[in-house]
């Protein structure tokens, strides 16, 4: 979701949105049934407002809607957010997957505040755990979002820091960057936004600085859940990463 689409609107209290009229939403391949308050759902989501109301904003005759392609776990998170205006904090890196699915739902449902909340939750998880988004997470976001997407920007900026502070480029990242030039370009652009002091950047033209390279003293940052998982992931991938942006 583009940062340009993020706009504030006054919030109505929950009790004003719990109308008597309910709608039936059927989610996923098993058609999981959710019975939700129509006014609450349509207030927060222009997508559902168009689904359940006509052009004159009068209630339509149909009070059910199916979404077989929507992930059940992500929609459950959405319902929790809809009624509480809060997201469940992820306990483990595997919980990031449903949050990314929820982020894409926020775009589908046209709910900018939900998208913002998901980005902040994912950001907080990686920061609090001193880890970074893994390659597969980044590839998934790239394949599902546009250039100015806020989740993509956050992940690219995080990866830029991860790779800059690493002693070397992990093999699976090396292969991915060689295959997908746009990701590499975006990482460079992200580093440029740091506006580094020129004195803090080694100069390869200066012979007194060991050809501009400084070695040692780096703590290799963690990506995803652990470095052990990274090694195992790298061995499994073996060069079969997804393409980013179809390149």
C-alpha positions, 0 to 999 in steps of 0.5 A: 500500500502506498504511503500516499494513500494513508489518510486520517479520518475521524473514528466513530466509537465501537458502540455506534457501529454495532448495528442490528444488521449482520452480514455473512462472510465465507472465507477460504476453501472450506468456506469458514463462516463469519457473522459480522456487523454490517455497519462496522465492516462497511465503515472501515472498509470501502471494499465492503461498503461497495459490496453491501451498499448500492450507489445511494448508500442504501443497504443491498438485498444480499447479506452474504459474500464469499472469498474462497481465495482469502487465507483463514488465519489472516481473516481471523486477524482482520476480524480481531482488529476490526472489533478491537482495533489492535493486532496480536503481537507475533510470538515467533517468526512463523507468525509473520506469514499471516501478518503479511497475508493480512497486510495484502488484505488491508490493501484489498479491503482498502483499509490504510490504518490496518496496513499501517498497524501491520507494518508497525507490528512487523517492524516491532517484531524484528526490532525487538528480537534483533533479527531481520526479514528473511529472503523469502519474506522479502520476495513474497512482499516484492511479488505482491506489492508495488514500488512505493509500498510501505511494507516493501520500503520497510523490509528493503531498508531493514535488509540494507542494514542487515547486509551492510553490517554483515561480514559477507553477503550470505550465499542465498542473498548473493544469488537473489541479488544477482538474479533480481537487479531491482532489489539490489537497486532498491537496497542501494537507494535505501542506503543513500537515504542514510545520508552518511557522513563522507568521513565515515565511508571508506575511500578506495582511492586512499591507499592509507585506508587499506584500499578503503576496506575495514575488516573485523569487529563486526557482529554478524546480524541475524536474519529471520529466527536464527543463523542456524535456520539461515544455513539450513534454508540456504542449503534447501534453496540451492539456487531456486529462489523466487524471482522478484518482480518477474525478473 
